[in-house]
Amino acid sequence: MAADSKIALGGGCHWCTEAIFQALKGVEKVEQGYIASTEEHSAFSEAVIVHYDPEKIPLKRLIEIHLYTHNSTSNHSMRFKYRSAVYFYHSNQKVEAEKALMTLQANFSEKIITKVYPFAAFEPSREQIQNYYHKNPEKPFCKTYIEPKIKLLLQHFSKDLRE
């Protein structure tokens, strides 16, 4: 097992992204917050860091689940706040993530806009909003935005879910 395998993912609201990855087998920890890359992508954007066991869930599967659980084909006006991205820590992750995106494109009728960027910095969310879905499952935001994504996981990725 790789020691502390981690990848950072951004797409939609980090409350949603956090809840998705917390539900998966092989995910050991999810850190919710804001991630910056380099150059023109150095502004912070909502994202999570996913610590995982690649023997239980491979990086390609994490990326596949990520693509299906946010608008990975929509280049909407809020992309500055919700960058659709895979942030890599090592060059081998960059290669693997780019290959996964290329392979998974065949499953989508529209072009995937998710990009692969180097990880540069992380700012955690304030404590009050971390673990948001598990603390607030009855809140309207959770019912409206997170629950449909959890249902999608149950329908299409049930073998990847925790007991």
N, C-alpha and C positions, 0 to 999 in steps of 0.2 A: 504494500500500500504506500502511495506517495505521502510523505509527511506534509500535512496541512495544504492539500490541494485546494486552490481557491480560484474563482473567476468572478468578475464583476459584470453585472447586467443592468442595463437601463432601457426603459421603453415607455412605460406609462407611470402612473402614480406609484411611488415606492411603497405605499401601504398595500397595494394590490400585489406588486412583485414580491414583497416580503411574504405575504400569506401563501402565494403559490409555492414558493420554494421551501417554506417551512413544512409544507404538506408532503414533501417527497422523501422516499427512502434514500438513504445514502447521503442526505444533506445533514451535516453536523451542526451548522450554525449559519444564520443569516444576519448580516449587519445592514441595517437600513440607514440611508443618509443621502449624501450628495457626492458625486464623483466628478473629477476633472481629468481631462486628458492633456494633450500638449497642443501647441500652436493655436490654430483657430478653434480648437475644441477645448480650450483651457478653462472656459467658464464652467462652474459647477452645474450639474444636472441631476435630477432625482434618479437614484439607482440603489442597488444592493450589492453587497459582497457575499457570495455563496461559498461556504467552506464545505467541501464534499469529499466522499470516498470514491475515487474513480473505479474501484472494483465493484461497487454497488450501483453506481449510476455514472455512466461515462459523460464526458464533456459534450459530445455530440447530442446526447439525449437532453441534457440541460438546455442546450441551445434550441433544440427542436421545441421543447415545452415553452421556452421563452418566446419563440416566434409565434406560437399559437395563442398565447395568453396576453398579448398586447397588439396594438395596431402596427404590425411590422411591415405593412405595405402602404401605410398612409403617411405622407409627408405633410402633415397638418401644421397649422400656424403655431402650435405650442411645442414644436420640436426643440426649441432652445431650452425649455424647462424639462421636457421629457425626451431626451436624446435616445433614439433607438440604437443601442450599442451593446457590443461585447467588448469589455476592457480586459486586455491580457496582461499578465505579469511576466511571462517568459516568451521568447520568440517561438518556441515549439507550440505554445498555446495559440499564438497568432496564426500559424500555419494550419493548425487543427480547426480553429474557428472559421477561417476563410474557406477551408475545404468543406466544412459542415454547411455553411451558408450556400455555397455553390451547389452542393448535393441536394439540400432541402428545397432549393428554389423550384425544383420539378413538382413539388407538392402544392405550389401556390399558383393561381392563375395570374396574379399581379406581381410586379417586381418587388422583391424584398428590399427595403431601404436600410435595413440594419447594417451598421458598419462595424468594423473591427478597429479599435483604437488602443494605444498603449495606456495603461493605468498610470496616473500621475499623482493624484491626491484624493483623500477621503475626509469628509466631515460628517460625523454621525448626526442623525436626527436627535432632537431633544428627547429626553427620556419619556415624556408624556405621550408622544406619538409613536414610540417604538412598540412593536408587537401589537399594532393597532387593531387588526381584525380579531385577534384572540381576546383582547380587552374589551372590545366594543361590537360584538357580532350582531347586535340588534339595531345599531345605528343605521339611519337611512343610507349613508354612503356605502356601508358594508353590504347591505341588502341589494342596492342598485348596481354596484360596480364589482365588488369582490365575489359575492356568491355566484354570479353567472360564470366567473372564471373557475371557481372551485367545481361547479357542475361540469364544465368542459373537461377538467382534469378527471373527474369520475367517469365521464363517458369515453374519453379517448386515451387516457393515461393511467387507468386504474391499477395496472400492475406496478406502477412506479410510486404509488401512494403508501404512506405509512399505515400501519394497522390502526 
